Amino acid sequence: MSNSNDPQQPLIRKLRVEDLEHRHEPPESTEDYEDVNFQVSGLDRIEIQKSQFIDCHIGIQTAVEMVAALSSFRACSIEIGRVGSLELSNVAMNSVEISSVRAGYVNLGNAKLQDVLFRDCHFDSLDLFATKLKRVSFLNCHVDDLDVRKLEAEHTDLRGLSFITIRGIDSLRGATINEDQLLQISRVLASNAAIQVI
């Protein structure tokens, strides 16, 4: 039985990968893709800006840099082994699962994410500046440095995202955290409320 205090979970439709067209070359910028399974080996740079993906799987082993700013993803799965930097600013995602990403810097600034699940991801730095999240969850994820300044969150579950440092905790309204995370940010919360802790 679900707890009424729990955030709403993402509504994600599972892909039927066997029905997709298989490609081993990376997608390109300003293109529309539907029903494609990309399986790409190691590359220096992948640039897919202003592209649209519908019912696609994007699998990338390694990349030094991936730039997908201003792209849109609907009913997609994204799996990346290792990437130095992942530029996803101003993207739109709906019904997307992102898994197994190992990234240095991830920029989701000004992005709009609805019904998105992050699973088994590790980020050195995750930028959610002015990002809009609705029904977004993290499972078994970790980030060293988390930036949530000006975040707009609705039914967002951060309990599965461990972090070392966080900026912008006054923007966590609408997010769910666990007790350990609350202890991490308690001194900042007290300071913001002008409470002295001795």
N, C-alpha and C positions, 0 to 999 in steps of 0.2 A: 504494500500500500504506500503511495507516494505521500511525502510530507508536504503540507500546504505551504510551509515556509521555504521549500526548495525552489530555486529559479526554474523557469520553464526550460526544458531541454531543447537543443537544436532539432529541427525537423529536416532530416537529411535522407534523401532518396539514394539508395545504393546503386552504383553503376553496374551494368552487365558488361564487363570488360570483353567477354568473348564475342560480343556483337559489334565491337568497335573496329574501325580501320586502324591497322598498326603502321606506325611510322617511326623511323629511327633518326630522322633529321629533326632539329629543333623547330618549333613554330617561329613565325616571323611577325614583325610589327605590322599594325594596321590591317590585319587579316581576320576573317571570321572562320571559326572552326566548330564543327559539330560532329559528335560521334567518332572521335579520334583518340587513339591510345598512343601517346608519345612515349617512347622509351629511348632516352638519349644518354650516351656515355659522357665522359669527362670533357668539359669545354672551358675555355678561358672566360668568355662572355656570352650570355644569352640575352638578347634584347627582343622583347615582345610587347612593346608599348602600344597602347590604343588598339589592342586586339580583343576579340570577343570569343569566349569559349563556352560551349553549351554541351553538356553530356560528354565531357572529355576527361581522360586520365592523363596527367602530366608527370612522368617519371624521369628524374634526372639523377644520375649517379653522383657527379661532382661538377662544380662550376666555381670559378673564381668570383664571378659577379653575375647576377641575374637582375635585369631591369624589366619590370612589367607594369610601370606606372600607367595610370589612366586606362587600364584594361578591365574587362568584366568577366566574371566566372559564375556560371549557373549550373548547378547539378554536376559538379566536378570533384575529382579527387586529385590532390597534389602531393607527391612524395619525392623528397629530395634528400640524397644521402649527405652531402656536405657542400656548403656554399659559403664563400667568404662574406659577401654582402648581398642582401635581398631587398631590392627596391620595389615596394608595393604601395607607394603613396598614391592616394586618390583612386584606388581600385574599388570596384563594387563586387561583393561576393554574396551569393545566395545559395544555400544548400551545398556547402563545400566542406570537405574533410581534408585537413592538412596534416600529414603524418611523417614521422621519422626525420624531420628537418634538423640538421646540425648547422647552425649559422653563426657567423660572427656578429654582424649587424643586420637587423631587420627593421625596415621603415614602413609602417602602416599608417603614417600620418595622414589625416584627412580622408581616410578610407571609410567605406560603409560596408559593414559586415552584418549579415542576417543569417541565422541558422548555420553557423560555422563551428566546427569542432577541430581543435588542435590536439593531436595525439602523439605522445612520445617524441616531443620536440625539445631541443636544447638551444637556447640563444645566449650569446654573450651580452647582447644589448637588444632590447625590444622597444621601439618607439611607437606609442599609441597616442601621440599628440593630436588632440582634436578629432580623434577617431570616434565613429558612431557604431556601437555594438548592440545588437539585439539578438537574444537567444544564442549567445556565444559561450562555449565551454572549453576548458583545458583539462586533459587527462594525462597524468604522468609527464608533465612538462616542467622545465626549469629555465630561469633567466637570471643572469647575474645583475644586470641593471635594467630596471623597468621604468619607463616614462609614461605616466597616465595623465599628464597635464591637459586640462580642457576635454577630458574624455567624457563622452555621453554614453552611458551604459543602461541597458534595459534587459532584465533577466539574464545578466551576465555572471557566469560562475567561474571565479578565479581560484577556487579551492584546490584545483589540480595543477596550479602554477606556482611553484616555489620560487622565491626571489631572494636576492641578497640585499639590494638597495632598491628604493622606489622613490620616485618624484611625483608630486601632484596628488597626494592622497585625499585632498579635499575634493577631488573630482571622482571619487569612488562611489558616489551616490548611485544606487541602482545595481551595484555589484554585490555578490555574495563571497565572503571570505571565511576561512576557518579560524579556530582559536589561536593556533600558532602564528598565523599571519597577523591577527589582531595584536598579539603581544609584540610583534616586530614593529608595528606602527604606533603603539600605544603612547610612547613619549611624544611623538609628533602631534598626535591627536590632543594630548594634554596641553602641549604648548600652544596649539591653535585655539584652545579653549581658555587660555590664560590660567591653567592649573599648574601649580608648582609641585613637582615630584621630587622628594628628598629621600 
